């Protein structure tokens, strides 16, 4: 049999050899989630006869056309509801049991794909002798619309279809990855943004238990979940916008996906995402983690220094905003906290876009990451914390060390088309990429990002709070944002008190 042909549990797959490694693309890991399977948990794929071509990517999940995602190289031109496919890169389909790295893409739970330009697994496979898997999962209204309270028990887990897809992909890995040269008993999940937020939930998701053994969370943690009440309210708004009566909800199974996506674009940002539905996700992930749900899983977690700069740079609300508009933007997001922010966090009491970015970076990204780390440390888990500090020079440097900038460094894909549009062309970039790329590989092997060739990276604890600051010259710092962390904890307490 050709070294490009692998026999999976469902049939033979014809792959391709690229850049010295083998790749199999567009592999079905579940039945197409169409018609009666829309808003339902994924089902096992149908077996096929003959040899299936696996040399090109599948269509991606239906999603809106977003300016920020286009800037990040997301190609949304080929979409289909029939999107539950994954891709595998491996040094060889042999009996060598290599660590497996399963990537869950970001995109605010509404966009992105496993075939994004930054996510080429060839470098990991070649440099690390690991097997890499990327996947698509249902997004937005098709992946996270909670219909349980409106439509009853048949739709009880519809709000977590996207997560259930991820679980199905991990089950496929357990069943098949040994045939691609991977070790099903050494699976590392890693992801960024909504991908990392997904992993934060999967750490506490009962059906994901045992499907992975270590986790890397880039710019996401375990805080981004919705209550049933919130999710039901969003579902009701969408059902109304689609002119569907609750007595005739089955109609939603037949509305074209494009129409569903269009209706959902009017929702507030991040309105659709994982739901504490009481069944697939019984409780808040942070609560489950505090009870020891993932105490045996080593975790590498971190954020970028200036996460939110990317979002405000593309937000029309900040284009030429005067003092009055700036204050309105703060009040819209922070409400009663604005006086506290003006008094304790603003320089000379002056509100600004920079301060807004810093606060959103802290509240959405840094604080949840630190909270997850603290919970896991208390469970006796091994935790490594980082902060990505390298700043991109593009747009006259306004983005700084922004959201998603770490991805091509981790993947070592700086030479891919369009990446220079985000990172610039400074050749010194490659030194940092080498460092991060090999740290991630080391962690995939044994849950520790250290190796003899690299400076020591201590584990995170609640006394020292050791944090690797990734830059052209990476260094370990101890509690590097202590002042902001303590002030934000105070602000969060005030918010909780109302």
VOPAGU-2260 file (C-alpha; in pm, 1 decimal, decimal comma):
REM VOPAGU-2260
SITE   aa  ch    i         X         Y         Z
SITE  UNK   A    0       0,0       0,0       0,0
SITE  UNK   A    1     124,4     353,0     -80,1
SITE  UNK   A    2     268,2     551,2     211,7
SITE  UNK   A    3       6,1     816,9     130,5
SITE  UNK   A    4    -287,2     576,4     171,7
SITE  UNK   A    5    -412,7     511,0     524,3
SITE  UNK   A    6    -694,8     279,9     627,4
SITE  UNK   A    7    -905,7     460,3     888,2
SITE  UNK   A    8   -1189,9     300,7    1082,1
SITE  UNK   A    9   -1429,1     430,4     814,2
SITE  UNK   A   10   -1235,2     360,8     495,0
SITE  UNK   A   11    -915,0     426,0     301,6
SITE  UNK   A   12    -778,5     780,3     260,4
SITE  UNK   A   13    -541,8     904,6     -10,7
SITE  UNK   A   14    -317,4    1182,8     122,1
SITE  UNK   A   15     -37,4    1392,1     -21,7
SITE  UNK   A   16     328,8    1454,6      61,5
SITE  UNK   A   17     409,7    1824,1     115,6
SITE  UNK   A   18     723,0    1991,2     254,6
SITE  UNK   A   19     863,5    1651,2     350,9
SITE  UNK   A   20     562,7    1542,3     558,1
SITE  UNK   A   21     236,2    1367,1     480,6
SITE  UNK   A   22    -101,5    1542,3     493,1
SITE  UNK   A   23    -456,2    1408,2     476,5
SITE  UNK   A   24    -718,6    1679,7     440,1
SITE  UNK   A   25   -1094,9    1695,6     449,8
SITE  UNK   A   26   -1146,4    1376,7     654,1
SITE  UNK   A   27   -1506,3    1338,3     776,4
SITE  UNK   A   28   -1526,0    1287,6    1152,9
SITE  UNK   A   29   -1908,0    1302,6    1172,5
SITE  UNK   A   30   -2212,0    1280,6     947,8
SITE  UNK   A   31   -2301,7    1604,5     767,2
SITE  UNK   A   32   -2515,8    1798,0    1023,9
SITE  UNK   A   33   -2795,5    1863,6     774,5
SITE  UNK   A   34   -3176,3    1873,4     792,9
SITE  UNK   A   35   -3285,7    1659,7    1090,3
SITE  UNK   A   36   -2926,1    1666,9    1226,7
SITE  UNK   A   37   -2918,4    2047,8    1233,6
SITE  UNK   A   38   -2898,8    2164,7    1599,7
SITE  UNK   A   39   -2833,6    1804,4    1707,1
SITE  UNK   A   40   -2527,0    1633,6    1852,7
SITE  UNK   A   41   -2295,7    1497,5    1580,5
SITE  UNK   A   42   -2323,3    1135,2    1473,6
SITE  UNK   A   43   -2045,0     899,0    1361,2
SITE  UNK   A   44   -1951,6     927,5     991,8
SITE  UNK   A   45   -2071,0     673,6     738,9
SITE  UNK   A   46   -1804,6     426,2     616,7
SITE  UNK   A   47   -1710,2     439,4     249,1
SITE  UNK   A   48   -1575,9     188,3      -0,2
SITE  UNK   A   49   -1276,9     242,0    -226,9
SITE  UNK   A   50   -1015,3     511,3    -163,2
SITE  UNK   A   51   -1136,9     856,6     -61,3
SITE  UNK   A   52    -939,6    1154,5    -189,8
SITE  UNK   A   53    -795,3    1345,4     107,8
SITE  UNK   A   54    -568,5    1589,5     -72,3
SITE  UNK   A   55    -768,4    1911,8     -32,5
SITE  UNK   A   56    -945,9    2095,2     248,9
SITE  UNK   A   57   -1320,6    2071,7     295,5
SITE  UNK   A   58   -1555,0    2372,6     290,6
SITE  UNK   A   59   -1555,8    2566,8     616,6
SITE  UNK   A   60   -1850,4    2619,1     853,8
SITE  UNK   A   61   -2107,1    2882,2     747,2
SITE  UNK   A   62   -2002,4    3221,1     884,7
SITE  UNK   A   63   -2030,7    3595,0     822,0
SITE  UNK   A   64   -1770,2    3787,8     625,9
SITE  UNK   A   65   -1578,1    3976,6     899,3
SITE  UNK   A   66   -1318,1    4243,6     821,8
SITE  UNK   A   67   -1095,6    4148,1    1115,4
SITE  UNK   A   68   -1098,8    3778,0    1017,9
SITE  UNK   A   69   -1014,3    3863,4     656,1
SITE  UNK   A   70    -720,4    4067,2     784,6
SITE  UNK   A   71    -603,9    3758,5     976,3
SITE  UNK   A   72    -603,1    3555,0     654,2
SITE  UNK   A   73    -935,4    3373,1     699,5
SITE  UNK   A   74   -1070,7    3256,9     363,2
SITE  UNK   A   75   -1449,3    3234,9     395,4
SITE  UNK   A   76   -1519,4    3190,4      22,5
SITE  UNK   A   77   -1605,0    2817,8      33,3
SITE  UNK   A   78   -1866,5    2743,8     299,4
SITE  UNK   A   79   -2108,8    2460,1     359,3
SITE  UNK   A   80   -2320,4    2324,3     640,6
SITE  UNK   A   81   -2151,9    1996,0     551,7
SITE  UNK   A   82   -1836,4    2110,2     732,2
SITE  UNK   A   83   -1744,0    1849,8     996,6
SITE  UNK   A   84   -1402,6    1754,1     862,4
SITE  UNK   A   85   -1050,6    1746,6    1001,4
SITE  UNK   A   86    -695,4    1747,6     865,5
SITE  UNK   A   87    -388,7    1546,4     970,3
SITE  UNK   A   88     -15,8    1612,3     920,0
SITE  UNK   A   89     233,9    1340,4    1012,1
SITE  UNK   A   90     597,4    1247,9     944,6
SITE  UNK   A   91     468,1     903,1     847,7
SITE  UNK   A   92     172,8     666,0     871,1
SITE  UNK   A   93     371,1     404,6    1060,5
SITE  UNK   A   94     380,9     228,9    1397,2
SITE  UNK   A   95     579,2     506,3    1565,7
SITE  UNK   A   96     357,2     650,0    1840,0
SITE  UNK   A   97     414,4    1023,1    1826,6
SITE  UNK   A   98     258,7    1293,5    2044,2
SITE  UNK   A   99     -61,9    1429,4    1890,3
SITE  UNK   A  100    -139,6    1803,7    1879,4
SITE  UNK   A  101    -506,9    1885,1    1813,0
SITE  UNK   A  102    -573,5    2249,6    1723,7
SITE  UNK   A  103    -908,5    2422,0    1791,7
SITE  UNK   A  104    -932,2    2746,3    1595,2
SITE  UNK   A  105   -1056,9    3081,6    1719,2
SITE  UNK   A  106   -1294,1    3337,2    1569,9
SITE  UNK   A  107   -1528,3    3448,1    1853,0
SITE  UNK   A  108   -1734,2    3126,7    1808,2
SITE  UNK   A  109   -1874,8    3269,7    1482,4
SITE  UNK   A  110   -1585,9    3249,7    1232,6
SITE  UNK   A  111   -1262,9    3071,7    1138,3
SITE  UNK   A  112   -1167,5    2721,9    1025,5
SITE  UNK   A  113    -912,1    2446,1    1067,7
SITE  UNK   A  114    -767,1    2524,3     725,7
SITE  UNK   A  115    -663,8    2882,9     801,9
SITE  UNK   A  116    -335,5    2995,9     641,8
SITE  UNK   A  117    -157,0    3017,9     976,8
SITE  UNK   A  118    -241,9    2658,8    1074,2
SITE  UNK   A  119     -19,8    2454,2     843,4
SITE  UNK   A  120      94,0    2153,8    1047,3
SITE  UNK   A  121     398,8    2071,6     831,4
SITE  UNK   A  122     647,6    2259,1    1051,8
SITE  UNK   A  123     526,2    2091,4    1372,2
SITE  UNK   A  124     540,9    1748,8    1207,9
SITE  UNK   A  125     886,2    1806,9    1058,4
SITE  UNK   A  126    1053,3    1991,0    1349,8
SITE  UNK   A  127     884,6    1808,2    1635,0
SITE  UNK   A  128     815,8    1458,9    1501,9
SITE  UNK   A  129     453,6    1501,3    1613,6
SITE  UNK   A  130     115,6    1439,8    1449,7
SITE  UNK   A  131     -99,6    1751,9    1403,4
SITE  UNK   A  132    -478,6    1763,6    1367,5
SITE  UNK   A  133    -687,9    2070,7    1281,9
SITE  UNK   A  134   -1066,6    2069,1    1258,6
SITE  UNK   A  135   -1380,3    2257,8    1168,5
SITE  UNK   A  136   -1673,4    2277,2    1408,6
SITE  UNK   A  137   -2016,7    2435,3    1380,9
SITE  UNK   A  138   -2012,8    2808,8    1449,8
SITE  UNK   A  139   -2249,6    3086,3    1548,5
SITE  UNK   A  140   -2621,1    3017,2    1522,1
SITE  UNK   A  141   -2563,8    2662,3    1389,7
SITE  UNK   A  142   -2321,0    2571,0    1665,9
SITE  UNK   A  143   -2439,3    2760,0    1973,4
SITE  UNK   A  144   -2811,9    2839,2    1953,0
SITE  UNK   A  145   -2973,7    2712,3    2273,2
SITE  UNK   A  146   -3325,3    2601,6    2180,0
SITE  UNK   A  147   -3380,4    2371,8    2479,2
SITE  UNK   A  148   -3612,8    2604,5    2671,2
SITE  UNK   A  149   -3812,6    2700,6    2360,3
SITE  UNK   A  150   -3825,1    2372,8    2168,4
SITE  UNK   A  151   -3796,5    2114,1    2446,1
SITE  UNK   A  152   -3589,8    1804,8    2516,9
SITE  UNK   A  153   -3514,4    1723,2    2151,6
SITE  UNK   A  154   -3296,3    2035,9    2140,9
SITE  UNK   A  155   -3161,4    2019,7    2497,7
SITE  UNK   A  156   -2793,8    2037,3    2392,5
SITE  UNK   A  157   -2828,0    2249,6    2075,8
SITE  UNK   A  158   -2644,1    2538,1    2244,8
SITE  UNK   A  159   -2327,7    2327,8    2260,0
SITE  UNK   A  160   -2328,9    2164,0    1915,2
SITE  UNK   A  161   -1995,1    2330,3    1835,6
SITE  UNK   A  162   -1836,8    2181,8    2149,0
SITE  UNK   A  163   -1994,3    1842,5    2084,3
SITE  UNK   A  164   -1834,8    1857,1    1737,2
SITE  UNK   A  165   -1496,4    1913,0    1901,2
SITE  UNK   A  166   -1558,3    1611,0    2125,6
SITE  UNK   A  167   -1653,0    1402,3    1819,4
SITE  UNK   A  168   -1325,8    1506,3    1652,0
SITE  UNK   A  169   -1131,7    1403,7    1964,6
SITE  UNK   A  170   -1315,9    1069,2    1963,5
SITE  UNK   A  171   -1211,1    1024,8    1599,2
SITE  UNK   A  172    -851,2    1091,1    1706,4
SITE  UNK   A  173    -873,8     822,7    1975,4
SITE  UNK   A  174   -1013,4     575,8    1722,7
SITE  UNK   A  175    -789,4     651,8    1424,6
SITE  UNK   A  176    -474,5     848,7    1498,4
SITE  UNK   A  177    -251,5     543,3    1558,2
SITE  UNK   A  178    -294,3     462,9    1187,3
SITE  UNK   A  179    -135,7     801,4    1109,0
SITE  UNK   A  180     165,0     744,0    1335,5
SITE  UNK   A  181      14,7     913,5    1641,6
SITE  UNK   A  182     -25,7     806,3    2004,3
SITE  UNK   A  183    -388,9     821,3    2124,9
SITE  UNK   A  184    -264,7     809,9    2484,8
SITE  UNK   A  185     -65,6    1133,4    2439,3
SITE  UNK   A  186    -304,6    1393,0    2296,1
SITE  UNK   A  187    -241,7    1763,9    2352,6
SITE  UNK   A  188    -524,6    2006,9    2270,1
SITE  UNK   A  189    -422,8    2361,0    2189,1
SITE  UNK   A  190    -617,7    2659,1    2066,9
SITE  UNK   A  191    -639,7    3036,3    2055,1
SITE  UNK   A  192    -915,7    3282,3    2144,3
SITE  UNK   A  193   -1250,7    3098,4    2105,1
SITE  UNK   A  194   -1043,3    2783,7    2054,5
SITE  UNK   A  195    -876,5    2832,1    2393,1
SITE  UNK   A  196   -1211,8    2927,6    2547,2
SITE  UNK   A  197   -1348,5    2601,2    2406,0
SITE  UNK   A  198   -1063,0    2410,9    2570,8
SITE  UNK   A  199   -1139,7    2588,5    2899,0
SITE  UNK   A  200   -1487,9    2435,3    2874,8
SITE  UNK   A  201   -1366,9    2095,3    2748,2
SITE  UNK   A  202   -1151,9    2064,6    3063,0
SITE  UNK   A  203   -1482,1    2045,2    3253,1
SITE  UNK   A  204   -1699,8    1885,7    2982,0
SITE  UNK   A  205   -1798,1    1533,8    3095,5
SITE  UNK   A  206   -1800,8    1376,6    2747,9
SITE  UNK   A  207   -1447,7    1507,5    2677,6
SITE  UNK   A  208   -1299,4    1333,6    2982,4
SITE  UNK   A  209   -1007,0    1110,5    2886,4
SITE  UNK   A  210    -994,9    1227,8    2524,3
SITE  UNK   A  211    -690,1    1452,7    2580,5
SITE  UNK   A  212    -405,0    1456,0    2830,3
SITE  UNK   A  213    -259,8    1808,9    2830,0
SITE  UNK   A  214    -378,5    2150,4    2714,5
SITE  UNK   A  215    -242,0    2480,4    2582,9
SITE  UNK   A  216    -472,8    2782,8    2601,5
SITE  UNK   A  217    -368,4    3092,1    2404,8
SITE  UNK   A  218    -575,1    3403,9    2481,1
SITE  UNK   A  219    -870,9    3218,9    2630,6
SITE  UNK   A  220    -969,1    3044,6    2952,9
SITE  UNK   A  221   -1275,6    2893,8    3121,9
SITE  UNK   A  222   -1486,3    3206,0    3178,0
SITE  UNK   A  223   -1671,6    3239,8    2846,5
SITE  UNK   A  224   -1995,4    3050,4    2895,4
SITE  UNK   A  225   -2357,6    3163,0    2894,8
SITE  UNK   A  226   -2633,6    3085,8    3141,8
SITE  UNK   A  227   -2948,5    2913,8    3016,8
SITE  UNK   A  228   -3142,8    3237,7    3076,1
SITE  UNK   A  229   -2906,5    3445,1    2862,0
SITE  UNK   A  230   -2883,5    3179,5    2590,0
SITE  UNK   A  231   -3264,2    3138,9    2579,1
SITE  UNK   A  232   -3311,8    3514,3    2548,7
SITE  UNK   A  233   -3071,3    3525,4    2252,4
SITE  UNK   A  234   -3251,4    3227,1    2094,7
SITE  UNK   A  235   -3588,5    3400,0    2134,7
SITE  UNK   A  236   -3454,5    3714,5    1967,7
SITE  UNK   A  237   -3327,6    3512,3    1671,7
SITE  UNK   A  238   -3643,9    3307,0    1636,7
SITE  UNK   A  239   -3844,0    3632,4    1633,2
SITE  UNK   A  240   -3605,8    3791,3    1379,8
SITE  UNK   A  241   -3656,0    3486,7    1156,1
SITE  UNK   A  242   -4036,8    3520,8    1181,3
SITE  UNK   A  243   -4075,8    3173,3    1327,7
SITE  UNK   A  244   -4355,5    3102,3    1571,6
SITE  UNK   A  245   -4261,4    2888,6    1869,8
SITE  UNK   A  246   -4547,6    2655,5    1780,5
SITE  UNK   A  247   -4377,1    2588,9    1445,9
SITE  UNK   A  248   -4012,6    2570,7    1546,9
SITE  UNK   A  249   -3935,9    2278,6    1316,1
SITE  UNK   A  250   -3930,8    2542,6    1039,6
SITE  UNK   A  251   -3582,1    2642,9    1161,1
SITE  UNK   A  252   -3449,8    2309,8    1030,5
SITE  UNK   A  253   -3522,7    2414,8     671,7
SITE  UNK   A  254   -3426,0    2782,6     655,9
SITE  UNK   A  255   -3115,9    2830,2     435,1
SITE  UNK   A  256   -2797,8    2855,9     642,0
SITE  UNK   A  257   -2713,5    3191,2     478,6
SITE  UNK   A  258   -3039,0    3336,9     612,3
SITE  UNK   A  259   -2963,2    3208,1     964,2
SITE  UNK   A  260   -2614,3    3360,3     954,1
SITE  UNK   A  261   -2752,8    3691,0     828,3
SITE  UNK   A  262   -3004,9    3707,8    1113,8
SITE  UNK   A  263   -2735,7    3639,3    1372,7
SITE  UNK   A  264   -2504,7    3921,2    1255,9
SITE  UNK   A  265   -2723,5    4174,3    1440,3
SITE  UNK   A  266   -2652,2    4019,4    1779,9
SITE  UNK   A  267   -2405,3    4179,1    2023,8
SITE  UNK   A  268   -2046,7    4052,2    2001,5
SITE  UNK   A  269   -1989,8    3705,9    2160,5
SITE  UNK   A  270   -2362,6    3648,8    2222,2
SITE  UNK   A  271   -2335,5    3296,0    2087,0
SITE  UNK   A  272   -2104,0    3053,5    2263,2
SITE  UNK   A  273   -2097,1    2758,5    2506,2
SITE  UNK   A  274   -2401,3    2721,2    2732,6
SITE  UNK   A  275   -2433,7    2576,2    3082,6
SITE  UNK   A  276   -2729,3    2367,1    2963,9
SITE  UNK   A  277   -2729,1    2131,2    3266,1
SITE  UNK   A  278   -2681,2    1826,9    3042,5
SITE  UNK   A  279   -2375,5    1840,9    2815,3
SITE  UNK   A  280   -2228,2    2109,2    3044,8
SITE  UNK   A  281   -2376,0    2057,4    3393,6
SITE  UNK   A  282   -2209,2    2353,8    3568,2
SITE  UNK   A  283   -1979,3    2651,3    3513,2
SITE  UNK   A  284   -1636,5    2521,4    3402,9
SITE  UNK   A  285   -1455,4    2722,2    3671,4
SITE  UNK   A  286   -1675,8    2560,4    3935,4
SITE  UNK   A  287   -1607,5    2209,9    3797,3
SITE  UNK   A  288   -1233,7    2281,2    3776,8
SITE  UNK   A  289   -1235,2    2399,0    4139,8
SITE  UNK   A  290   -1379,1    2055,4    4223,1
SITE  UNK   A  291   -1086,1    1885,7    4047,4
SITE  UNK   A  292   -1236,3    1808,7    3704,1
SITE  UNK   A  293    -896,0    1848,3    3531,7
SITE  UNK   A  294    -644,9    1829,2    3814,5
SITE  UNK   A  295    -443,6    1561,8    3631,9
SITE  UNK   A  296    -398,4    1769,1    3313,1
SITE  UNK   A  297     -84,1    1986,3    3274,7
SITE  UNK   A  298    -176,5    2328,4    3134,2
SITE  UNK   A  299      22,6    2594,3    2950,6
SITE  UNK   A  300    -175,5    2917,6    2939,7
SITE  UNK   A  301    -113,2    3279,3    2848,8
SITE  UNK   A  302    -226,4    3598,9    2684,6
SITE  UNK   A  303     -90,7    3875,8    2463,6
SITE  UNK   A  304      11,5    4204,3    2624,1
SITE  UNK   A  305    -222,7    4419,5    2413,2
SITE  UNK   A  306    -501,1    4177,3    2316,7
SITE  UNK   A  307    -781,7    4425,5    2262,2
SITE  UNK   A  308    -594,2    4666,6    2033,8
SITE  UNK   A  309    -693,3    4453,0    1734,4
SITE  UNK   A  310   -1065,4    4486,9    1805,0
SITE  UNK   A  311   -1077,4    4860,5    1872,3
SITE  UNK   A  312    -860,2    4923,6    1564,6
SITE  UNK   A  313   -1136,2    4771,4    1347,6
SITE  UNK   A  314   -1425,2    4917,8    1552,5
SITE  UNK   A  315   -1604,5    5214,5    1390,8
SITE  UNK   A  316   -1700,6    5330,9    1742,5
SITE  UNK   A  317   -1339,0    5447,1    1789,8
SITE  UNK   A  318   -1285,4    5618,1    1455,0
SITE  UNK   A  319   -1215,6    5984,2    1540,7
SITE  UNK   A  320   -1388,5    5952,7    1879,3
SITE  UNK   A  321   -1395,4    6280,4    2074,9
SITE  UNK   A  322   -1397,7    6307,1    2456,1
SITE  UNK   A  323   -1776,2    6266,4    2475,8
SITE  UNK   A  324   -1773,5    5961,3    2248,9
SITE  UNK   A  325   -1485,8    5805,7    2445,8
SITE  UNK   A  326   -1682,1    5844,0    2769,8
SITE  UNK   A  327   -1990,1    5690,2    2604,3
SITE  UNK   A  328   -1782,2    5390,4    2490,4
SITE  UNK   A  329   -1657,7    5337,6    2846,5
SITE  UNK   A  330   -2008,2    5366,4    2993,5
SITE  UNK   A  331   -2147,7    5122,6    2738,6
SITE  UNK   A  332   -1897,1    4854,2    2846,6
SITE  UNK   A  333   -1813,8    4934,3    3208,5
SITE  UNK   A  334   -2126,1    5119,3    3327,8
SITE  UNK   A  335   -2108,8    5194,9    3703,1
SITE  UNK   A  336   -1734,0    5118,7    3711,4
SITE  UNK   A  337   -1645,4    5432,5    3513,3
SITE  UNK   A  338   -1595,2    5655,4    3825,7
SITE  UNK   A  339   -1363,5    5387,6    3976,6
SITE  UNK   A  340   -1174,9    5362,8    3647,4
SITE  UNK   A  341   -1138,0    5741,9    3624,6
SITE  UNK   A  342   -1014,0    5765,7    3984,5
SITE  UNK   A  343    -776,0    5470,5    4008,1
SITE  UNK   A  344    -685,1    5353,8    3658,6
SITE  UNK   A  345    -690,7    5659,0    3431,8
SITE  UNK   A  346    -387,3    5883,4    3405,0
SITE  UNK   A  347    -491,1    6226,9    3540,2
SITE  UNK   A  348    -850,4    6097,7    3533,8
SITE  UNK   A  349    -842,3    6100,2    3153,1
SITE  UNK   A  350   -1030,3    5821,9    2972,8
SITE  UNK   A  351    -866,4    5708,4    2647,4
SITE  UNK   A  352    -872,3    5438,0    2383,5
SITE  UNK   A  353    -543,0    5300,8    2519,9
SITE  UNK   A  354    -694,4    5264,2    2867,2
SITE  UNK   A  355   -1006,9    5103,4    2716,6
SITE  UNK   A  356    -786,2    4849,5    2537,0
SITE  UNK   A  357    -588,3    4776,2    2854,3
SITE  UNK   A  358    -905,1    4719,6    3059,2
SITE  UNK   A  359   -1067,4    4493,2    2800,1
SITE  UNK   A  360    -741,4    4299,9    2767,2
SITE  UNK   A  361    -745,2    4252,5    3144,1
SITE  UNK   A  362   -1113,2    4167,0    3185,2
SITE  UNK   A  363   -1165,5    3944,4    2879,5
SITE  UNK   A  364    -827,1    3772,9    2857,4
SITE  UNK   A  365    -566,4    3822,0    3132,3
SITE  UNK   A  366    -788,0    3797,7    3439,3
SITE  UNK   A  367    -972,5    3477,8    3328,2
SITE  UNK   A  368    -637,7    3314,5    3239,5
SITE  UNK   A  369    -495,8    3396,9    3580,6
SITE  UNK   A  370    -813,5    3272,3    3749,4
SITE  UNK   A  371    -794,3    2936,8    3568,0
SITE  UNK   A  372    -426,5    2908,9    3662,0
SITE  UNK   A  373    -504,3    2986,7    4027,0
SITE  UNK   A  374    -782,1    2725,3    4036,5
SITE  UNK   A  375    -554,5    2459,4    3888,0
SITE  UNK   A  376    -261,6    2546,3    4117,2
SITE  UNK   A  377    -491,4    2490,3    4414,8
SITE  UNK   A  378    -566,1    2145,4    4270,2
SITE  UNK   A  379    -195,6    2064,1    4259,1
SITE  UNK   A  380    -184,1    2078,3    3878,7
SITE  UNK   A  381     124,1    2172,1    3675,6
SITE  UNK   A  382      73,6    2516,9    3522,4
SITE  UNK   A  383     297,6    2729,3    3300,8
SITE  UNK   A  384     200,3    3093,3    3241,7
SITE  UNK   A  385     323,3    3320,6    2961,0
SITE  UNK   A  386     265,7    3666,3    2816,4
SITE  UNK   A  387     338,6    3745,9    2451,7
SITE  UNK   A  388     507,5    4088,6    2444,3
SITE  UNK   A  389     646,9    4110,5    2088,2
SITE  UNK   A  390     495,3    4411,2    1907,8
SITE  UNK   A  391     411,2    4425,3    1539,4
SITE  UNK   A  392     532,1    4738,3    1354,1
SITE  UNK   A  393     238,5    4748,1    1109,3
SITE  UNK   A  394     -12,6    5038,5    1111,6
SITE  UNK   A  395     262,1    5253,2    1268,7
SITE  UNK   A  396     276,3    5019,9    1568,6
SITE  UNK   A  397     -75,2    5087,5    1704,9
SITE  UNK   A  398    -161,1    4717,0    1740,8
SITE  UNK   A  399     143,5    4640,8    1962,2
SITE  UNK   A  400     137,1    4280,2    2099,6
SITE  UNK   A  401    -221,3    4229,4    1992,4
SITE  UNK   A  402    -467,7    3941,3    1976,9
SITE  UNK   A  403    -376,5    3649,2    1743,9
SITE  UNK   A  404     -26,0    3785,5    1677,0
SITE  UNK   A  405     125,5    3487,4    1859,5
SITE  UNK   A  406     -27,1    3229,6    1622,0
SITE  UNK   A  407     225,9    3235,0    1333,9
SITE  UNK   A  408     508,1    3229,0    1590,4
SITE  UNK   A  409     369,5    2919,2    1763,8
SITE  UNK   A  410     304,6    2747,1    1429,6
SITE  UNK   A  411     629,4    2869,9    1273,0
SITE  UNK   A  412     434,5    2990,3     969,8
SITE  UNK   A  413     591,7    3337,4     936,5
SITE  UNK   A  414     675,2    3262,2     572,0
SITE  UNK   A  415     315,0    3185,8     471,2
SITE  UNK   A  416     129,5    3420,5     231,3
SITE  UNK   A  417     -25,2    3729,9     398,9
SITE  UNK   A  418     143,7    3668,8     738,7
SITE  UNK   A  419     383,8    3958,3     677,5
SITE  UNK   A  420      78,7    4186,3     652,5
SITE  UNK   A  421      31,6    4120,3    1025,2
SITE  UNK   A  422     385,1    4072,4    1157,1
SITE  UNK   A  423     594,1    4291,0     927,5
SITE  UNK   A  424     917,4    4159,8     777,3
SITE  UNK   A  425    1182,9    4196,7    1048,8
SITE  UNK   A  426    1407,2    3886,7    1018,7
SITE  UNK   A  427    1446,2    3881,3    1400,5
SITE  UNK   A  428    1091,9    3739,8    1413,4
SITE  UNK   A  429    1225,1    3393,3    1339,5
SITE  UNK   A  430    1423,6    3369,7    1665,9
SITE  UNK   A  431    1103,6    3413,4    1867,2
SITE  UNK   A  432     915,2    3170,7    1640,9
SITE  UNK   A  433    1183,4    2906,1    1697,6
SITE  UNK   A  434    1156,0    2952,2    2074,3
SITE  UNK   A  435     775,6    2932,2    2097,5
SITE  UNK   A  436     744,1    2656,4    1836,2
SITE  UNK   A  437     987,8    2431,0    2022,2
SITE  UNK   A  438     839,8    2511,7    2365,0
SITE  UNK   A  439     498,4    2396,9    2237,0
SITE  UNK   A  440     654,4    2080,6    2093,0
SITE  UNK   A  441     831,3    2006,0    2424,1
SITE  UNK   A  442     501,8    2047,6    2609,3
SITE  UNK   A  443     326,9    1810,9    2366,0
SITE  UNK   A  444     576,9    1540,1    2453,6
SITE  UNK   A  445     556,1    1538,2    2831,5
SITE  UNK   A  446     350,0    1832,0    2956,6
SITE  UNK   A  447     655,2    2050,0    3028,6
SITE  UNK   A  448     774,6    2333,6    2797,1
SITE  UNK   A  449    1133,7    2309,0    2918,8
SITE  UNK   A  450    1427,4    2140,1    2748,5
SITE  UNK   A  451    1803,6    2149,4    2790,4
SITE  UNK   A  452    1838,5    2377,2    2489,3
SITE  UNK   A  453    1616,5    2652,2    2635,4
SITE  UNK   A  454    1631,2    2878,1    2944,5
SITE  UNK   A  455    1439,2    2748,6    3248,5
SITE  UNK   A  456    1067,2    2831,2    3261,3
SITE  UNK   A  457     939,9    2776,4    3618,3
SITE  UNK   A  458     588,8    2654,7    3693,7
SITE  UNK   A  459     327,0    2907,6    3803,9
SITE  UNK   A  460     234,5    2932,0    4170,2
SITE  UNK   A  461      42,6    3182,0    4384,0
SITE  UNK   A  462     351,0    3322,3    4557,8
SITE  UNK   A  463     595,3    3391,2    4273,4
SITE  UNK   A  464     354,5    3389,9    3974,2
SITE  UNK   A  465     640,8    3310,9    3733,0
SITE  UNK   A  466     547,8    3422,9    3381,6
SITE  UNK   A  467     749,8    3378,3    3061,6
SITE  UNK   A  468     748,9    3705,0    2865,0
SITE  UNK   A  469     794,3    3607,9    2499,3
SITE  UNK   A  470     984,4    3867,1    2297,9
SITE  UNK   A  471    1297,8    3891,6    2082,8
SITE  UNK   A  472    1477,2    3810,2    2407,4
SITE  UNK   A  473    1233,4    3610,9    2623,4
SITE  UNK   A  474    1265,6    3639,2    3001,5
SITE  UNK   A  475    1085,8    3509,7    3311,2
SITE  UNK   A  476     912,8    3778,1    3520,5
SITE  UNK   A  477     739,1    3737,1    3853,6
SITE  UNK   A  478     382,2    3870,6    3883,1
SITE  UNK   A  479     450,6    4111,4    3594,9
SITE  UNK   A  480     112,6    4289,8    3610,4
SITE  UNK   A  481      63,8    4287,1    3988,3
SITE  UNK   A  482     -66,2    4644,5    4017,1
SITE  UNK   A  483    -322,1    4601,7    3737,1
SITE  UNK   A  484    -418,7    4256,3    3864,0
SITE  UNK   A  485    -498,1    4381,7    4214,8
SITE  UNK   A  486    -683,2    4689,6    4088,6
SITE  UNK   A  487    -888,3    4478,3    3849,4
SITE  UNK   A  488    -974,9    4234,1    4128,9
SITE  UNK   A  489   -1101,5    4533,3    4327,1
SITE  UNK   A  490   -1301,2    4657,1    4025,3
SITE  UNK   A  491   -1448,8    4308,6    3967,0
SITE  UNK   A  492   -1555,3    4297,7    4332,7
SITE  UNK   A  493   -1729,8    4633,5    4296,9
SITE  UNK   A  494   -1904,7    4507,5    3982,7
SITE  UNK   A  495   -2025,5    4197,8    4166,4
SITE  UNK   A  496   -2163,0    4415,3    4448,9
SITE  UNK   A  497   -2355,8    4612,5    4188,9
